[in-house]
Amino acid sequence: MDIHTIGVCGAGTMGRGIALTMARAGFATLLFDLNPQALELAKQEHEKELAKSVEKGKITEAEKAKTLALIRYTPELEECLAELFIEAIVEQPGAKVALFNQLAELNHGDCIFASNTSSLSITELAKQILHPERVIGLHFFNPATLMKLVEVVQTPFTKPEILNTAIALIQQIGKTAVVCADAPGFIVNRVARPYYIESLRLAEEKAGSLEQVDRLLESAGFRMGPFRLMDLIGNDINYAVSCSVYEQLGKPSRLEPSWIQQQLVQQGKWGKKSGEGYYTYHS
């Protein structure tokens, strides 16, 4: 199946990063969000990021203009016509299912529906969508423009040609596709849970400061310490994933989410995107 236009739903951090990634690879890209302010912010961030690339000599002004011209920003669902959609909206199953079913009614019979969810079951979503055989997971990592890995999550319903098209697309945009089963947390988030949760246990026990834990693990070779990384990902998202994996695996005590992170989420201290998390950030 040939992909010419890609629709990205949700203009938050992940959505706008995925949209820019697709446009940079030469795809006509539609970025949809019901909030016009989110779309305007996404446009500003795209222009800013491409301007930095020009300053660093990575691209020319002409390439910047060409990339921006490939992105269309819209708050109108009726304008969402594409061969493939990637949703990066709120982590609520009902919202994702409703969106995909609306898109299924607007688009042709071969359209692919991909979820960027980091915590929900792709299989359970697919069961409620009009064409479950065309539903797949494409889990990008933040920042989507830089991180090379994309988890391609298949379900028992996924057609082989849909899986192959998804893998080819990820390779075409210069990223590494890793096919995985629809298990709680997929691969990366499942393996990463102890990195975050054990670090939070140390904080709960006052066994070391956040700065000490981050500095020690970075000195040991980790690219980012756990607290800096959780702030980058977003504590709201990281906590939701921890809760989801914990619930889906039968609530093992070793994976119980931390009350420290729960409090931060409740206080709106989501990390870099909100200006405060484990650390304070200045724009």
ZAMARGU-4260 file (C-alpha; in steps of 0.2 Angstrom, whole numbers, plus 5000, padded with zeros to 4 digits):
<rodrens>
0) 5000/5000/5000 | 5007/5017/4995 | 5006/5031/5008 | 5006/5049/5002 | 4997/5058/5016
5) 4999/5055/5034 | 4987/5062/5047 | 4993/5065/5065 | 4979/5068/5078 | 4984/5078/5093
10) 4996/5093/5093 | 5004/5090/5110 | 5022/5086/5112 | 5022/5069/5104 | 5009/5074/5090
15) 5019/5089/5084 | 5035/5079/5085 | 5028/5065/5074 | 5021/5077/5062 | 5037/5086/5059
20) 5046/5069/5057 | 5034/5064/5043 | 5036/5081/5034 | 5054/5080/5035 | 5054/5063/5027
25) 5044/5071/5012 | 5026/5066/5017 | 5011/5078/5015 | 5006/5079/5033 | 4990/5084/5041
30) 4990/5089/5060 | 4973/5089/5068 | 4968/5096/5085 | 4952/5103/5091 | 4961/5116/5100
35) 4967/5130/5088 | 4979/5137/5101 | 4988/5120/5102 | 4989/5120/5083 | 4997/5138/5083
40) 5009/5132/5096 | 5014/5117/5086 | 5017/5128/5071 | 5028/5140/5081 | 5038/5125/5088
45) 5040/5118/5070 | 5047/5134/5064 | 5058/5136/5079 | 5065/5119/5077 | 5068/5120/5059
50) 5076/5137/5061 | 5089/5129/5073 | 5093/5116/5060 | 5096/5130/5047 | 5107/5139/5060
55) 5117/5123/5063 | 5119/5121/5044 | 5109/5104/5044 | 5097/5111/5032 | 5095/5126/5020
60) 5081/5139/5021 | 5074/5131/5005 | 5072/5114/5014 | 5065/5123/5029 | 5051/5131/5018
65) 5048/5115/5009 | 5046/5105/5025 | 5034/5118/5033 | 5024/5118/5016 | 5020/5100/5018
70) 5011/5102/5035 | 4993/5108/5036 | 4986/5112/5053 | 4967/5110/5055 | 4954/5109/5069
75) 4941/5102/5057 | 4939/5083/5058 | 4931/5083/5041 | 4947/5089/5033 | 4956/5073/5039
80) 4958/5063/5024 | 4974/5052/5023 | 4981/5034/5020 | 4987/5033/5037 | 4982/5041/5054
85) 4993/5041/5070 | 4984/5047/5085 | 4993/5055/5100 | 4978/5061/5110 | 4974/5059/5128
90) 4977/5042/5135 | 4958/5038/5137 | 4952/5022/5127 | 4935/5030/5123 | 4942/5045/5116
95) 4954/5035/5104 | 4940/5023/5099 | 4928/5037/5095 | 4941/5047/5085 | 4946/5031/5074
100) 4928/5027/5071 | 4925/5044/5065 | 4940/5044/5054 | 4935/5027/5047 | 4918/5034/5041
105) 4927/5049/5032 | 4941/5039/5024 | 4943/5025/5011 | 4943/5006/5015 | 4962/5004/5015
110) 4966/5018/5028 | 4977/5012/5042 | 4974/5018/5060 | 4989/5018/5072 | 4990/5023/5090
115) 5005/5030/5099 | 4998/5025/5115 | 5012/5020/5128 | 5000/5012/5141 | 4984/5005/5133
120) 4981/4988/5124 | 4981/4990/5105 | 4970/4974/5104 | 4957/4981/5116 | 4956/4997/5106
125) 4955/4987/5089 | 4940/4977/5096 | 4930/4993/5096 | 4935/5000/5080 | 4926/4998/5063
130) 4941/4989/5055 | 4951/4980/5068 | 4962/4972/5055 | 4969/4989/5050 | 4973/4995/5068
135) 4991/4994/5074 | 5002/5002/5087 | 5016/5014/5082 | 5024/5019/5098 | 5037/5034/5095
140) 5048/5040/5109 | 5050/5058/5115 | 5057/5068/5107 | 5050/5060/5091 | 5061/5070/5079
145) 5077/5063/5087 | 5073/5046/5095 | 5076/5032/5082 | 5066/5018/5089 | 5048/5015/5085
150) 5039/5000/5093 | 5027/4992/5080 | 5013/4984/5090 | 5003/4970/5081 | 4987/4963/5087
155) 4979/4946/5083 | 4968/4956/5070 | 4982/4965/5061 | 4983/4960/5043 | 5001/4956/5037
160) 5001/4969/5023 | 4996/4982/5036 | 5011/4977/5047 | 5023/4977/5032 | 5017/4994/5027
165) 5020/5001/5044 | 5037/4994/5045 | 5042/5001/5028 | 5035/5018/5033 | 5046/5018/5049
170) 5061/5013/5039 | 5057/5026/5026 | 5057/5040/5039 | 5074/5035/5045 | 5070/5026/5061
175) 5071/5008/5068 | 5056/4998/5068 | 5055/4984/5082 | 5039/4973/5080 | 5032/4968/5097
180) 5017/4959/5104 | 5003/4968/5113 | 5009/4965/5130 | 5008/4978/5145 | 5021/4991/5142
185) 5026/4983/5126 | 5045/4981/5127 | 5054/4998/5132 | 5041/5004/5145 | 5040/4986/5153
190) 5059/4985/5154 | 5061/5003/5160 | 5048/5002/5174 | 5061/4997/5188 | 5073/5011/5182
195) 5059/5024/5187 | 5051/5015/5201 | 5067/5009/5211 | 5073/5027/5209 | 5057/5033/5217
200) 5058/5021/5231 | 5075/5028/5235 | 5067/5045/5236 | 5053/5038/5247 | 5066/5031/5259
205) 5076/5047/5258 | 5091/5036/5253 | 5098/5050/5242 | 5093/5066/5234 | 5086/5067/5216
210) 5102/5075/5210 | 5113/5062/5218 | 5103/5048/5210 | 5103/5056/5193 | 5121/5061/5193
215) 5127/5043/5199 | 5117/5034/5185 | 5123/5047/5172 | 5140/5043/5178 | 5137/5025/5176
220) 5133/5027/5158 | 5115/5031/5157 | 5111/5045/5145 | 5099/5053/5157 | 5095/5050/5176
225) 5078/5044/5180 | 5071/5060/5187 | 5077/5071/5173 | 5070/5058/5161 | 5053/5057/5169
230) 5052/5076/5168 | 5056/5075/5150 | 5044/5062/5146 | 5031/5070/5157 | 5026/5064/5174
235) 5008/5063/5169 | 5012/5051/5155 | 5025/5041/5165 | 5014/5039/5180 | 4999/5033/5168
240) 5011/5020/5160 | 5017/5014/5178 | 4999/5012/5183 | 4993/5003/5168 | 5008/4991/5168
245) 5005/4988/5187 | 4986/4985/5184 | 4988/4974/5169 | 5001/4963/5177 | 4991/4959/5193
250) 4997/4973/5204 | 5014/4966/5209 | 5022/4975/5224 | 5038/4978/5215 | 5029/4988/5202
255) 5018/4998/5213 | 5018/5017/5207 | 5025/5029/5219 | 5015/5042/5229 | 5028/5055/5226
260) 5025/5054/5207 | 5006/5053/5210 | 5007/5070/5220 | 5017/5078/5207 | 5004/5073/5194
265) 4989/5079/5205 | 4998/5096/5207 | 5001/5098/5189 | 5020/5097/5190 | 5022/5087/5175
270) 5040/5091/5171 | 5048/5102/5157 | 5031/5105/5148 | 5023/5112/5164 | 5039/5121/5170
275) 5041/5111/5186 | 5042/5093/5190 | 5056/5085/5200 | 5066/5100/5195 | 5061/5118/5191
280) 5063/5124/5172 | 5063/5141/5165 | 5058/5145/5147
</rodrens>
